[in-house]
């Protein structure tokens, strides 16, 4: 596939040697780290394509980043220059923060563990890889003149190849660390290549061209006055029908406005498609209160601790156990007492645009599927409150209680 082949061709021994001239320690395997980051970020791009809204944002972000920080021709020859390399790493770090916002901290930790590289080396490798990947994708968008659907088609073609080519020990670390379980559970189906815009336009134009009708003998002898009278009657009938429909709509809705109100959803946001149907049952009025063993009261201290942490100077990366958010026993449904806490969390995120979180859920049986659904249940509520999906990551945390842990990825 393009993304994997192009990266492998670029990352040759000479390329790696130039990188190493800027690395002071000899820890770990730089080539393994480079390819590990690349596999992980490609997985992140495929995941972003699971929802139309997220794919649209990704399309715009890649275009914008390519315009601002596209790599110049012959850039690899300058890698030995530490100042030049630092600029590439800084650009790549910004790319990870903006295009893969929930990945930054877990990505560094996971790759460091996978390749044995130090933190500084992992930061350098991640920044370089992110810059290369987005530069290549941006150049494809520009040179091929792709629209969003063509970009999605291109990225999703890499799904099966990713599962085949990524090392098993990398997948074992990557999937739980970054919440990429849907990559394994999603069905890989043949993709229909989107038609070029010019072809669609041509077909639409052809459809509007009608063959001239051959006049019948009756048409030829019909008097013009009678023909005009028929047209008037047809037009009058159409006006009466439209007036009736307008009156019916007015009676039903109390207005002649046909556009959706501001409160209507303009798009269903379900990035995690495999849980979309089941999560629809989470609305507060359907919570099964009788099946709760116990209801944990709202603990504002958790939100207070989180708020104080966000206001302080301590670096991002801290996790908080939200015991005031409880699930109905052995299900992923939120208790009625938990909903106000999630609402408060949404308000906190709406008031802090830089805040990005990772929700980790647990269960007594360490049920990975249930844990994922539990984490995504909270994410879905936050999204419904206006929080951008890319600011929230959700993952399984193994064995634990009926409450989630919330990690501050950035603040």
N, C-alpha and C positions, 0 to 999 in steps of 0.2 A: 504493500500500500504506500501511497505517496508520502505520508507523514513519517512513517517508519523508515522507508528506503532513503528518503532525502536526509534524514537525521543521521542514519548510519554511515552514509557516504561522507557527510561533513565531519563527523566525530572520528577522525582517523588518528593514528599515532602522533602525527605532527601536531594536530590540533590539541591533543591532550598534553603533549610535551610543552607547548606554549602556555597552556593554563597552569601547569605545575610550576613554571618559573615564578608565578605570583603566589604560590602556596608555601608557607614557611614550615609546615609540619609534613610528616610522611605517613599520616594516619589514613587507613582505609584505601579503598579502590576508587579512584576518581572516575574512571570509565563506567564502572558499575553504578556509581551515584548519578552520573549524567543520564544514562539510559533509564535508571529507575525514576528519576524526576520526569523524564520525557513520557514514559508510559503513564505515569500518574496524571500528568497534566492533560494528555490526550483523553484519558478516562473522564477527567473533569469537563472537557469540551463536549464529549458525547453526552454526558449527564445534563449539561446545560441545554441540549437540544430536545429534551424530553417534554418541554412545554413551549408553546408558541411564543408566549410573552418573554420567557427567558432567552429563547433563541433570537428573538428580535433585538433584545438588549445586547446579547453577545455579538451579533452582526455589527451593530453600531460601535460597540467598544473596540472590536478588532480594527475596524476602519479608522477610528480615531487614533488608536495607538500606532497604527502603521504610518499615518500621516505625521505624527509627532516624533516617533523614534524608530523609523525604518532604518535598517542597517545599510550602510554604503557598500558599493562594490569594492571587493578586495579587503573587507574589514578583518578577515581572519589573519592577515599578515601583520596586523597591529596588536595582536593579543598579548605579545610580550611586554607591551607598554602598560604599566600598572595603572596609570591615570586613565588611559583609554578603556581598559578592561573594567575599571571601577564604574565608569559611566554606563557601560552595558549592564553590569550587575545591578546598578541602581534602577535603571529602566525596567529590568526584569523583576526586581522586587516590587516596584509599583504595579506592574502587570499582575503579579500574583495577588496583591492586595485588592485590586479592583476587579479583575476577571475571575479570580478564585479566592474570594474573601475569607471563606471559612477554612482554607487549606493551609495558610501560612505557617502557623505554629505546629500543627500536627504533621505537615509535610516535612518540615525540618527535622523533627524528632524521628519520624518514621524512616526517612532516608539515612539519617545518621546511624540508626540502629541496623538498617539493611546493608549499607555499604561500609560501615565502620569509620566513616569520615568525621572529622571534628566539626563543631558548629560553624566556624569561620569558612571552612572548605565547603560545607553543605550550603551555606548562604550564597557563596560564589557560584557554585555549580547550579543551584536553583535559579539564580538570577540570569545566568547565561542561557540556560535551557529555555526559560520562559520567553526571553527575548527572541531566540531563534525560532521557536514554535509560532509565536504570534506574528513575527515578521514574515515567515513563510506563508502562513494562512492569509495575512493581509495582502501579500503580493499576488496570491491566487485570486482573491476577491477582485483586485484591481485589473490584473491582466486578463482574466476570464470574464470579467464583468458579471460576476455572479450576483443574484439576488439572495435573499435570506433562505428561501427554500432550496436553492442549489447548494448553498453552504451546508445546510443541515444534511442534505443527501450525501455530500462529500464526507462529512464527519461520521455519519452513522455507518458508512461503508467500512469504517475502521473498527467497528464493534467486535465482529467475529475475529478479526486479525489480532486485536488486542488480547482477547482471551487465549488465543493460540500462541502468541509470541511472548507475552509477558512471563517472566520466570515465576514458577509456582510459589517460591518462597517470598517473592515480592508481592504477589496477589494476597497471600496469607496475611501480610502486614498492612497492605494498602487498603483492602476492603473494609476491615473493621475500624482502622484508624481514621479514615476519611468518609465513612458512611456511604460506601459505594456498593452496597448489597444489591441494589437494583440492576447493576451491570450483570450480575450472575443470575438473577431470577428473571430478567426480562427476556422474552422470546425474541430470537433473531429471525426476522421474516425478510423475504426478498423485498428490496426497496424499488419503488417505481421512480425512475429518473424524471425530475421535473422538466417540462418542455421549456426551451428558450423563450424568452419574452417575445422575440420577433415572430416565432412560429405561432404562438398563441394569438398574437395580434392579427397575423395573416389569416388564420382560421376563422377568427371572429368576423373579419371583414368579408370573407367568402360566404359566411353564413347569412350576412345581411343582404347579399346580392340575390335577388329573386329573378327567375326566368320570366321574361315578359309573357303574359298570358295571351294565347291566341284568341282573338275575338270570335265569338260564335255568330251565326247568322242572325240570332235573336238580338244580340248586342248591336249588330250593324244597323238593324231596322228600327231599334228602340228610339223613340222620340226623346230629345234632350230634356224636355220639360218633365216628363215622367221620371227620368233618371235622377234629376235634381230633387224632385219631391221625395224619392226614396232615401236619398242621402240626408235630407233634412229630418225625416222621420227617425232614421237610425241615430243621428246626432242627438235629437230630442230625447229618445229613449235612453241613451247613454247618460245624459245629464240627469234624468230622473233617477236612474239606478245609483249614480254617484251621490246624489243628494240624499237618497234613502240610506246608503251606507254611512254617510257623514252623520246623519241624524241618529242612527243606531249607535255609532261610536260615542257621540256626545252624551246620549242617555246612559250608556254603560260606564263611561269614564269621567264625565263631567267636564270634558275639555276636548277641543279639536286638535290638540297637539299629538302628533304621531311619534315624536322622538322619545327615547327613554329618559326617565327622570335621573337626576344626579345620583340617587341612591341605588339605582339598578346596577347590577354587575355588568360591565362591558366585556368581561372575558372570564371564563372559568380558569382559575389558577390551580393546576394540579401537576406540579413538576414530577412528583413521584407517582407515576401512572398506576403502578401495581397495587396501590392502596386507595385509589380514588373512590371506588364504589363503597368500600367498607367504611371509609372515614366520613362519608356523608351522614352517618347516623349519630354524629357527635353533638348535634345541636342540643342546647341546654334543656329544651322542653321534652327531650326523649331520654334523658338520663334515667337509668333504672335505680331509683333511690332505695327501693325495698331490698335490692340485692347487696347493698353495702353492709359489710360487717361492722364498720365504724366510720365515722366521718371526722377527719382531722380538721380542727378549726383553722381559719386563716391565720397565718403567722406573719404579721407585717414586719417582724424583725428580719426575716430573710430578705425582703425587698429593701429594707433600710440598710442592711449590711451591703447589699449590692450597690445601692445608690451611693453610699459613702465611699465604697471602693472605686466607683467610676469617677467620683469627684477628686479622689486622691492622686498622688503622684506614682503610686505603685504600678509596675508594668502589667500589661495584659497577660492573661494566661491562668488566672485563678478560677477555681470551680466552686460552686455553691450547691449544697444539697437542699432542694426545695421540697421539704417534707409537707408543706402546706398544699402542694399539688399532688393529689392522690388519684389512683385509678381504681375502678371497681374491680374487686378481686378476680384474678385470672382473666381479665379482659383488658382492652385498650381504651375503654370509655372513661372519660374524666368524671369525677364526682361533682355534684352540684356545688359543693363548697370550694372546689378548685377553680371554677370558672372566673370568679372575681380576681383571683391571684394572677391568672393568665392575662386577664384584661389589664391589670395593673402593670404587668411585665410589658405588654404591648404599648401602653402609654409611656412607659420608661424608654422603650426603644424609639418610639415616635419623637420623643424629646431629645434623643441622643443619636443623631444621624450616623455617627461613626461607630456606634455599638454593633458588633457582630458576635453572635453566640453559637455555641454548639450544645445541642440538647442530647443527653445520653440517658436512655431509659433502661430499666432492669426488671427482672422477674424472679420469683422464688426458684423456678425450674431452669433459669438461664436460657429461656426460649428465645432464640435469636429473632425469629419471625415476629413473635409477640412484642419483643423489645423494640423492634423497628417500628411497628405500628403504633406503639405507645409514644415514641419520640415524634413520629410524624403527626400524631393527633394534636400535639401541642403546636407544632409548626403550622398546621393547617389553620388553627384558630388565630395564630399571630398574623398569618397572611391575610385572613379575612378582616383583620383590624387595620390593614394598610401597610404592613411591614413587607418590604421587598424580599422575595424568596431567597435571593443570593446572600442575604445577611444572616440566614439561619441554616445551620447544618444539623442533621439529626442522625443518630446512630444507636446501635445496640451496645450495652455495656456489660452484658453477661448476667451473673447471678446477683440479686440484690432485692431491695424492698420495693414497695408499690409507689415510689416517688422518683422523680428524675433528678439528674445533676445538670446544672447549667454552667458552662464554661464561657468566660469572656475571651473571645478570640482577638478582638481589637476594641479599643475604646477611644 
